[in-house]
Each structure stands twice: as C-alpha cells, then as structure tokens.
Amino acid sequence: MRRYPLFIGRRFFSAGSSRSGSNKQLASFIALLAISGLVLGVALMIIVLSVMNGFDKEMRTRVLGVVPHIQLFTPGGISDWPLLAEKIRQAPQVLEVKPFTQVDGMLNFHGNTQAVQLLGTTGEGLGEGFSLQAGSVAYAKLAANELLLPQPLADKLGATLGASITLIIPGQLSAGRQALPKARVFKLAGIYQTHTAIDGRLALVSLPAASDLAGLEGRVAGLRLKVDDVFQARQIAYQLLRQLPEDFRFTDWLQSHGNLYQAIQMSRKLVGLLVFLVIAIAVFNIVSMLVMTVLEKRGDIAVLKTLGATNAAVLAIFLVQGTMIGVAGTALGVFLGVLGSYFVADIIGLLEGLMGRQFLSIDIYPIDYIPSDLRSSDVILVALVALALNFLATLYPAWRAARLQPAQVLRYE
C-alpha cells in the first residue's frame, strides 16, 4: 500500500493524453504545450551551447592556428634573424619561431582590383587548417614571381591557376616625398583556403620576394611566434622583450583577435541565458498544467482522503506526476539536442544550398561555417537544471492538492 502514490501518479501521467470532454481536452492541450516547451528548451539549450563551444574551439585551434600568437619586430628589419630565432626558441613556452615580412598592396586582374596583404615567411604554409587546392604549388616551392591566393580573393578577382596578376604597392618615402608606386606581375601558382577571416585579404609569396617588395634588402620585418598557452601570450612577449635589444616591439593575437574572442564568450553567455529563459517559461507552463490537473482531480483527491490517504501521500502523487513529466520532457529534449548538435552543420549546409546564400561570411565572421562541439558536461548540466526547475515548479500544485478539504469538495459532488 505504501507504493500507491507512485502507482496513482503514474496513472495521472499516462492518462493525460486520453482525456475527453471540452475542459479535459483543453487541459490536455495545455499539457502538450508545456511538455513541448520543455523539450524544445532543453534541445535548443544543448544545440546552442554546442555551437558556441564550436566557435570557441575553432577560435583556439583554426583561427589561432593560422594567426601568429606573437609578432616581434624592430624598425628597419632584422638582418641576423636565424641567430635571434634560435635564441628565442630556447624559451620553454615558445613552440615555433618563423621569420616574416608583410606588405600591403593592391591586386589587379583584368580590371578587377582587391586590397591585399602579402605575407612572406618560411615553412609549409600558415599552419593548422591551411589547405591547398588540387594543382597548386606547395608554399615552400614558390618561385620569386609566384604567389598563392585564398579562394574567396581569387573568386573576387576572377583569377584561376596560372593567371598573371599585377601587384601594386605604394612607394617608400624618399627625402620627405612619396615615391612612385611599384608594380610587379606575379603568377597565380596556387589557391588555398583556411575558412577563416584571413581568406579575404592575405596572399602568400616567398620570403625573399616579400622582403624585396618591402625594400628590406635581405632582412626580414620580424618573427612570428607560437606559444604553448595562447592566453599567456602577452606575458610571454614581455618576458622575451627583456632579453632583446631595446628597439624591439611586439604585437599579439589579443590586439588583432582579442575583441572577437571576448565577443564569442559574451555571445555564449547571453544566448545561453536566453535559452535558459525558454526552459523557465516552459516550466511555468507546467505549473499551470498541474494546477489544472489538481482542479480536475479534486473529486478523486477527496475520495482518496476519505479512504485514509494522508496529505503527504497526496503530495507524493502529484510530485510523481510532475517528476515524470519533467523526466520525459528532459529526456526527449536531450535526445533531440544531441542529435541536432551532431547534424547542425549539415542542416545549415542544406539550408544554404536550398536558399542559395551563405549564412556566415568571412567578411563579417571569423569562420565561414557552423561548428559544433558537443560536451557531455553541458548535456548533464542542462538536464539537471531542467529537472531541478521542473521539480520546483511541481511543489506548489502538489501542495495545493494536499491541502484540499474532502468535505468541501464532496459537498458539491
């Protein structure tokens, strides 16, 4: 007999979808809305957190994989960079040191012009996420008159592999006057893509070619560093400056992409809060549904109390019903959320194909695709929060049911 609150609570839960009569149909409709809201809120919360986690992960790996964590430079360039690079590599926090020279200019191809930054460095490319189109020349094998363009920039110019593209760069100041701009023809030897914002502006040339265009005469503009902890990049840079001559300066990724990273973190918190409110609203609907259930079952409650049911037993009956609603809604929401997190990129890609437009453009966003990083800790947290809110929402209707006076109810039955 001690288990009858569990049995009756289960019966109330299972009978929710089989009611008849206008009032009972209204209650069933409200119950359906309440559970649907809980399912939708939980699923959206998991999907949104997965997408925001994906942006955070891509920012750390892909974006910061092609962007230098620290750039060291000095006016007039560095002539003995191999010796300096070897000295910097001795620091335990430094993972990679590469020379670089960067030049701003304008590309022209058959009347189409685009502003561009030319980068010359060493190695095989920009790092993680750097991929070459089939038929492209590897970066390490570029000749002095060859360059690599990102796919979006090549598309804007209308250039294909083998095309001759004119580069125009401003002339260097001479005797207080602006010199004439320089023009040089480069062969498009390859097309690359990183799916990050640099695809819209960064062309790659060999290091000697970049240094020649910058007028450095064999020197390099500076050194690009990657460190083991990107969030300690600024502190590491200051430590390195103490070991270098006084005319050395640095820039780090926080100056170029720090605001973007902070915006991603802020968006994650705000969107998470908004979806949390969706769950809260769904829980309020569950309160309304359970209150209507209590009103509908007043006669049944009165009969149970006349048969000896205690207030605690009646309270337990409605707590069981509310808990089962919460468990069912949360479980279904978790299932749909996990499923949506795995396929959100494919769904967005399908929508982009059907609508003929790209939702994320590297002209505005750091990457041009929807990432997803599902974490079990987020799924567990969302489920626990939903269950806790649902349990709290169940307390008031159950308390109301337990306080019903059977004599007052049966008087009008």
Buried (B, 14 or more C-beta within 10 A) or exposed (E): EEEEBBEBBBEBBEBBEEBEEEEBEEBBEBBEBBBBBBBBBBBBBBBBBBBBBBBBBBBEBBBBBBBBBBBBBBEEBBEEBEEBBEEBEEBEBBEBBBBBBBBEBBBBBEEEEBEBEBBBBBBEBBBEBBEBBEEBBEBEEBEEBBBBBBBBBBEBBEBEBEBEBBBBBBEEEEEEEEEEEBEBEBBBBBBBBBBBBBBBBBBBBBBBBBBBBBBBEEBBBBBBBBBEEBEEBBEBBEEBBEEBEEEBBBBBBBEEBEEBBEEBBEEBEEBBEEBBEBBBEBBEBBBBBBBBBBBBBBBBBBBBBEEEBEEEBBBBBBBBBBBBBBBBBBBBBBBBBBEBBEBBBEEBBEEBEEEEEEEBEBEEBBBBBBBBBBBEEBBEBBBEBBBEBBBEBBBBBBBBBBEBEBEEBBEEE
